[in-house]
Amino acid sequence: MRTLNASLTLLLCAAPLSAQVPYDFEGALAALRSQAAETESAAKRRPAPRLELKAVSAALTAMDDGNEVGALVLSALRERGVDIRIVPGMHGSSLQEDRERGKTYITLGDSLPPYPRILASYVAREASSLMFSDMPDCAEREYMRRSVMARVWLELGGEPAALPVIEPLIGYQDQALAADLRLWLGRDAQMALQNIGEATGAKTLPELMSEDSAQMSERFFTPEALAEKRARLKSLEEANARFTDFLMAESLWRRSNAGRIGR
């Protein structure tokens, strides 16, 4: 026991409290900052993960979850036999046609983040071009495209107040896509149609019909040319009726999803 006490006494005398080196807080903080900077730099040098088909499949499943616009988009793609491809080195999305095979593809860049809200927005953008490709070149067609794009994004939890951020979880932005969404969001159909027409330079169907009717009454046409004009006028009238049906279905969606639009 005496030997233990003597050892403790020698130890305490050898390293008195007043002789201990003080903790270098500033030095430790600087070391932590340096380590964090090195970690961040290494993360930037590390190649970003490439988009994989399983992420696209998850996005399509999310779109198909419920009988809403996302499901209608996928149904339209199935009817047309459209496939989705991932293209290395490409950014965003596009439509591509393989004329030899008679196939149409929606292509997604492999740099896109694997988040359903992001991928579904690009799929809806390209799909909407196909869905209304048989419509005349008019403001109503552009309105229908942006309506589909915006509603698919909202159905997957898109936040209008966060635009141009498409996916707040990672802060992903796309200015062009956000601009298209904004043209439809927060406005009634008539105001949105007007703004979309001005943004795209497309005339409305009533304007096109009025122009054709005026030409038919003021100019002389051969029987063949007159028949062609009448056929075009009929197609415009049919397109207008289709747009009216679209607005009726959209109004039901707006009422049942008012909370999504106003977020």
Phi, psi and omega in degrees: 000316178299323179296319178296314179299320180295322179294317178298321180296317179296321181294316181293322179291329182288331182226071180296152182302322182291343183265355181292145179287129180293149182290128181273085184296315182296321179295319179294321179295319178296322179295319178296319179296320178296319179295319179296320179295320178294321179296317179296318179296320178295323179295323179291325179286336181289132180301137178292146179298139180276147178295136180240160183297330180295329177288321177295318179299320178296322179294318179294323177297319178296321178295325185274001184278085181118157183269063180240201187295321179303318179293324178294323178297313181295324177297319178295322179293321179295317180299326182268359180066033183276131176253163179245133180237151173256127185247119178297140176079359181262150176245142177077221184214165177197170173255136177228142179246134173254094186293329179296321180266350182067036183241149174244138181235143165265121181255137179240136178291141183287355177271356180292137178295144185279056180246132183306320182297325179285307184296319180297326180296318179289320177299316180295324179298312182287321181296324182295331176294322179286320184299329184241024181293339180270002175278150174298161176289100186207167180295327180297320178297317179294326176296313182299320178299311183289331175297314179296314180302311184293319184289324175297315180298317180293322180297334178264015174095016178302143182246104181307323182293341183271349182304141015277010177285122179274322180231100183297336182301329180234004179071025183289131182237150170213105186298318182294315179296318179297322179297319177296318180295318182296328181298331180263326186290145171072015181224154172285169188300318184295316179292320179296319179299317179297314181294322180292320177299317179293321182290326184261346183076014181268141178276157177280162179298316176302323178295317179294319179294321179296318179296315181295319179297320179295320179295321181293331182271338186258340185244159176267130179236145171294161179305322180293314181294324179294320178297322179294319178296318179295323178294320179293318179298320178296319179295325177294320179295320178294321178295323178294321177295322177296319179295321178298317177297321179298316181295324179296315178294322180295322181297324176295318179296317180301318182293320183279350182233029183301324180295324180292317183294324186273001181293000000 
